[in-house]
């Protein structure tokens, strides 16, 4: 009978230790979940920032194109003006 009681007590101790180990594993998994969520949040913010940079880059490119077109038009007007002025020279 003592032998059976001893085995039961050892089983209870093993079950208690297993329960403690499982609680530790659950805690580690929860911490891992928190880290993954933070990484996902950071990735989303990085993606949004990249999209804003791309939009800004497109706006800059559009402005450069408009400036180039206006510069060409001004050069054409200046050339025509020079031709007109040359006609009035003696």
C-alpha positions, 0 to 999 in steps of 0.5 A: 500500500505504501508503494502505491501511495508513493507512486501516486504522490510521484505521479502528482508531482510529475503532473504538477511539474508538467503543468508548470512547464506548460504554463511557461511554454504558454507564457513564451508563446504569448510573448512571441505573439506580441513580438510578431504583432509588433513586427507586423505593425512596424511593417505596415507603417514602413509600407505606408511610409514607402507609399507616401515616398513613392507618391511624393516622388511621382509628384516631383517627377510631374513637376519636373516634366511641367518645368521642362515643358515650360522651359522649352516653351520659353526657349521657343518664345525667346527664339521667335523674339530674337528673330523678330528683333533681328528683323528690325536691326539695320 
